[in-house]
Amino acid sequence: MTARSETPRAAVLALLADAVLERSAEHKTHPARIGIDGPDGSGKTTLRRELAEVLRGRGFDVIEATLDDFHHPRVVRYAMGRDSWEGYWAAAFDYETLTSDLLKPLGPRGTLRYRTTSHDLETDTPVEGGWLEAAPHAILLIDGVLIQRREVVSNLNCAIY
């Protein structure tokens, strides 16, 4: 139940946090993996940050990530042209590395050793290192356009759109 002084946004964030915690209660040996999807500019990153703040305020360990840190190099992304929607769909993101470096390690039977970035978009260079160790009770919040693609959503516990 929300307090009367709570803003509508705070009330929605509280409800989302409740839903995430319900999903994460099912996972005792590995983090719950929650995706936040939506079109460019829709507020995915803002929602991720605000939801993480609410969850941390409730005492939970939250891992934040964005699909934007798992791009392919420009030569791959723009092989069909910089403005090609087919190229964007087919080659913008490195789903294989996202899965191997972040989603699978935090999933069932995962090592809990993960990283939240593999490619520096600004310099168009691979990121070396950055490996961290997750607590089994942590919650992963990852945002990104197309986060509900088959390659990704099968490695999530739920997705928010």
Secondary structure, 3 states (H helix, E strand, C coil): CCCCCCCHHHHHHHHHHHHHHHHHCCCCCCCEEEEECCCCCCCHHHHHHHHHHHHHHCCCCEEEEEHHHHECCHHHHCCCCCCCHHHHHHHCECHHHHHHHHHCCCCCCCCCEECCCCEECCCCEECCCCCEECCCCCEEEEECCCCCCHHHHCCCCEEEC
